[in-house]
């Protein structure tokens, strides 16, 4: 990697350059804390961040990493840029979703060389919670030596998702979703700012309120919707943005759902938990949000297949059949008709009796194997098809189940050290009650003495 990639001064683009194509959200990004809308706990005069940005105490920031914890659109990337601009440091951005240890070490090495020349570096890592422990560990040298000022953004609780070594060197700044009035203030600034829409448009107050409500506290989403609404007005050769324009701009944006970001995982999580919790209405709601956002129907269907086994299991064996059929049918027809198929499967699985007995059974068995509690396969169950194996006694004494009236023979199947182990503990809901009674009778035969 070339030092010039990071050492080059930012290029100033004249405000009247008609070829500027940066999105409105990027153009409106603040360059100082005084320009930041909302987040008073961060921007107030006595806030810890203002203290760190004090130009008279340059070493203070170098010794402190920042962890910005908040939902999408709350200003994490904006604050990282503010730190860079306010302190005159170079700004380097990595995304945890597309960068690995190699990329981190390359940036740290370049920052080290710049540090030796008296040039500081702000390293912004978006979605740091997606970094593994080893990836987070690769940041430690740069942070400890002061080669980089780390600004990390996360939507997850940093106490859980970020390792203790980084946490001990970091100031955690919680951020909140913007209030509707904050978003309206930001939209109003965008309408008049030379960096924004330059007073070209007027905007109906109800249109601003609709965009603010639809943004769900996400500044970026609100600015995108405003820019889209301006485009709708432009297409009709109007300079007034109406409520109808705003409705068109946001009608296909599911509230607080971002297919490429963290809300993607939040909505699918809420969807699965609603089906598991038997709330059909909530499950259908979250399904609708994914449908409107253009989510891949195969992704939704695969999650239903997993849920059918994990959360329903033998309480309703038809649940897995339903889920697999829905997955195949959704793949066959695609959107928009797949919404009906997925809604039918969602409703069925939400109303089905629930059991995680099979899920618990396999997990408990895997845990035993990982702990070394495997044990030798009983001699009578071993393969005795070859003369050499038969000479060891393999297969001797095996009882063929079909030779017995009930199809069950009294013999030991588990290894000796696990012979009294019970993994499958059936529940009492739905069809599993029948399996519970059956399993109890079978166990009595299997483990009866002869």
N, C-alpha and C positions, 0 to 999 in steps of 0.2 A: 504494500500500500504506500502511496506517495504522501509525504508530509503536506504537500501543497493542497491535497484534498481537504485538509482540516485547517491549515494555516491561512488560507486565502481569506481576505476581507470580504464581508457580505457585499453583494452588488446592489447599489441603490437604484431602484427603478423609478423614473419620474412619474409623478401622480397623473400626469396627462398623457401617459403613453397608452395609445389606443390598443396596443397589442397585449397589454397586461391581461393574463387569463387566470391569475390566481383566484381561487374561490373566495367568496365574501368572508367566510369564516377565517380563512388564512390572512386576508388583508386586514381584518379587524382585530388581529391578535395584539394585545397590549404589550408595550415595551417597558412599562414601569408599574409598580404596585398601585400607584395613584390612578391608573387607568383600568384596573381590574374591577369588574362589577360583581357585587355579592361577596361572600366569604369574609365578613368583617373580622372574624377571629384571626385571619391571616393578614388582612390589610390595615388594621387599626394601628395607630401611632406607636403603641407599646407592644406590638406583636413580636414574638421571637424572631420571625423571619426578617422584619425590618431591622432588628438589631444585628442580624448576621450580614445584611446587605450594607451595613455602614461602611462607606469607603475609607474611613479612617482606621478601620480595624480589619485589614485585608486577610490577615492570617487566621482570623476567627472562622471565616467561612471555609477556608481550606481544610480546617481540622474537623469540619462537621459535614456529614452526609444528610441529605433530606429524603424522607419517605413521604410521598404525597398519597394519601389514602382517601379515595372517594369514588363515587359512581362516574360513569361515562359523561363527558361534557361538563364536568364541574370545574375544570380549569387546570388540570394537572400539567398538561403540555405547556399551556400558557405560562404557568408559574416557573417552569423550567427555563423557558426563554427569557423571562424577566430576570432570573438569577444570572443568566449568561450576559445579557445586555447591561444589567446594572453593575456588574463587576468587571466588564471588559474582557471576559474569558471567551475562548473559542467554545463553540457548541457542537457536540457530537451526539447523535441520537442513534440508539440501537433498539430494536424491538425484540423482546424475549421470544416471540413466536417464530422469528426467522433468523436469529443469531445464536451462535454456539460459543463454546470456550475459545475456539480459534479466533473468532472475530473480536471477542472481548480482549484477549491477550494482545492482539494487534493494536487495538485502540489504546490500551494501557501503555504499550511500548512507545507509541508515538507521543502520548501525553508525557511520558517520562523524559523523552528527548526535548520536548517543548519546555517542560518544567526547568530543565537545566539551562535553557535560554531565557528564563524569566517569564514564560508565557503560560498562563493557567488554562485549564480545560474543564468545562462542565460536561460530564457524561450523563446524558439522560437515557434511562432504560425504561421503556414502556412495558407494562404488564410483567413486571419483574417476578410476580408470583408464579409465572410459568417457567422460570428458571429452576433447574434442578439444584440440589445442594452443591454439586461439583461446579456448576456454572456460577453460582453465587460465590463460592469460595475463590474462583478465579479473579474476583474483583478486589479481594482483600488487600493484596500488595499495593495496588494503586491508591486505595483509600487510606491505608495505614501510613504510606509515605507522603501523602498529600499531593500525588501527581495528578489526581483527578478530584474534582468535587462531584460526588455522585448525587444525582437527583433521580430517585426511583419512583415510578408511578405504579399503583396497584389498586385494584377494586376489592381485594381480599384483605382480611385482617392480617396486618403485617406480623403480629405476634405469633401467628400460626404459619404464615407462608414465607417468611423471611428468616434466615438463620440468625442465631443469637450474636455471632461475631459482627455482622453488619448492623443489627439492631443496636448493639452497644455503642456504636459510633454514629448513630443517626438521631436526628430530630424528626419525630413523626408529626406530620401536620394533617389532621383529619379535615376533609372537605365535604360539604353537604350539597345535595341537589339544589340548584338555584330556585328561588321562589319565582312565581309568575311575574311579580312586579320587577324582579331583577332582570328577567328575560325581556320584558317590555322595555325597560331602560336600555338594554343592550341593542334591541332592535331599533329603537328611536335613534340611538347614536349611529347605527349603521346607515340609517336613511339619510342622515345629514353629513356624516364624516367625509372628508376628502379621500380617505382610504376606502370608504364604503360606496354608497350609491349617490353621494354628492348632491343631495337635494333634488335629484331628478324626479322623484316620485313623491306623491302624498300617499298616506296610508290610512284607511278607515280604522278608527279605534277598535271596533269589533274584530277587524282582521288581525290586529296586533294581539288582542286578547286570545283569539282562537289559536294563533300560532304559538303563543306562550303556553297555553294549556296543553296543546298537542306535543310540545317539546319535552314534557315530563321532567323539567328542570335541567335539560341538556342544552347548553348554550350553542353548541355546534349544530345540533339538530334544528334549533330555532332559526339560526342564521341561514342554514341551507334552505329551510322552508320559505324564509323571506325572499331569498334570491330567486327561488323557483316561482314564487308568486309574482315577483317583478317581471319575470320572463313571460308569465301568462298574460300580464297586462300589456307588455311589449308586443306580444303576438297579435293583440287586438288593437294596437296603436293607441293605447291609453297610458296616461301618466298617473292614474289613481289606482292604487291597489285596494281592491274591494274584499269584502268578506268571502264572496264567491271565489275570488282568486286564491285566497288563503285556503279555502276548503279543498280546492283542486290540488294545491301544492302539498297538502298533508294527508290527503285521503288514503294514499297507499302506504303511508308510514305508520306501522303498528306502534302504538304508544310505548315508548321506552324499550323498543326492541331493535337491536342492531345485529343483522345476520353475521357481520364480520367481527363483532366485538363481544364484550362480556355479557351483554343482555341476551345474546343468543343462548348462552349457557343458563342464564337465570330463568328464561322463559321455558326452555325444555325441562329444566329442573322442576319448575312449578307445575308444568304439565304432567310429568310423571308422578309427582307427589300427589296431585289432585286425583289422578286415576287410582293410585294406591289407596288414597283416603276415601274413595267411593263418592267423590263430589263430581257428578256428571256435568253440572253447569260450569264449574270452574275449569274442568278438563276441556270442555268444548270451547270455552273462552280462549284458553291458551293455544288450543289448536288453531282457532281462527286467526290469532295473531301471527302464528307461523305461516299459515296459508297466505295471508295478505302480504307477508314479507317475502314471499317467493321461496320459502324453505324447500329443500329437496324432499319430496315425499318419501323417498327411500330411507332417508335419515330418520324421519318420524316413525315409519313403519318398523324399522329395525329396533327402535327403542321399545315399541309395543311388544315385539316378539320376546325381547329380553324380560320385560315386565311380566308377560304371561307365565313365564317359568319361575321368575324370582319371587313374585308377589302373589301369584294365584296358585300355581302348581297344581297339585292333585285335588285341591278344593273344587276345581272345575277343569278337568282335563281337556275339555273342548276349547278353553281359552287359548291354548297354544295353536290349536287348529284354526281358530278364528283369526289370530294374529298373523300366522303364516299366509293364510288365504288373502288377508287384507294386503299384506306386503306384495304378494304376487299380483294381485289385481291392480294395486296402485301403480306398480311398475308397468303394467300392461297399458293402462289408460292415460296415466299422467294427469297433470293439471289441465282444466279445473275440476274434472269429474272425480279425481282421486280424493277430493275433500269429502265427498259423500261416503266413500268407502272407509276412509280413516275415521270419520265421525261415527259410523256404525260400529267399527271395532273399538273405538274409544269408549263409547257408551256401554257396550257389552262388557268390556274389561273392568270398567268402573263399577258396574253393578254386580260383577261376579264375586262370590265369596273369596276371601283372601287367606293365603297360607304361604309362609316362607320356610316350611319344614324341609323341603328338598334343598333349598338354597343353604340353609344352616347345616344340613347333613354333609353336603359335599365340602363346604368350607371347613367343617370340623375334621373331616377325614384328611383333607389336604394339610391342615395344620399338624396333625399327628405324623404324617409322612415327612413333612419338613423338619420336624423335631427328631426324626430318626426312629419313630415308633412304627416301623414297618413290619419287622419280624419275618421269619422264614415261612414260605408257603407250605402249608401242611403236606406231608409226604403223599397222602392219598389223592391230593388234588394236582400233583405235579404231572407233567407230560411223561407218559410211559410208553410212547409209540416206538421208541428205539430200544434194542436189546440192552445197550449200555445203561440206559436210564432205568430200565426195569430191574437190572441187577442191583440198583441202589434202593429198590423198594418203591420207586415212583409209580403212582397209580394204584398200588396195592391196597385193597380194602375200600376203594371208592364205591359208593352206592349210587346207582343210576336212578335218578328221581322217577323216571317213567315206570320203573318196576314196582312202584308203591301205589297203593290204591288212591291216595289223595294227591299223588304227584310230588310229594315232599318226603325226603328221607332224613332220618335223625342222624346227623353227622356234623362235624365241625368244619366250618368254611374259613373263618378268620384265623390269622396266625395265633400261636399260643399266647403271646403277650397281650393280645387284644380280644381274646375269645369271649369275654363278657362285655365288650364294648357295644354301646348302642349309639348309632349315628342318626338314624331316621327316627324322629319323634313326631309322629303324625298329629296334626291338629284335629279339632272336632267340628270344623265348619264345612258345609257343603258335602261334596262327594267324599272328602277325605275321611269322614267318620267311618264310611264303609271300609276304606283302606286301613284305618286304624284297627278295626275289629279283626280284619283279615290278617294283618301283620302280627297281631298278638297271638292268634291261633297258630300261625306258621312258626313263630318263635318258640312256642311251647313244644312243637314237634321237633324242630331243629335241635333244641338244647335239652331234650329229654334224655335221661339215661336209659340204656338198654339192659 
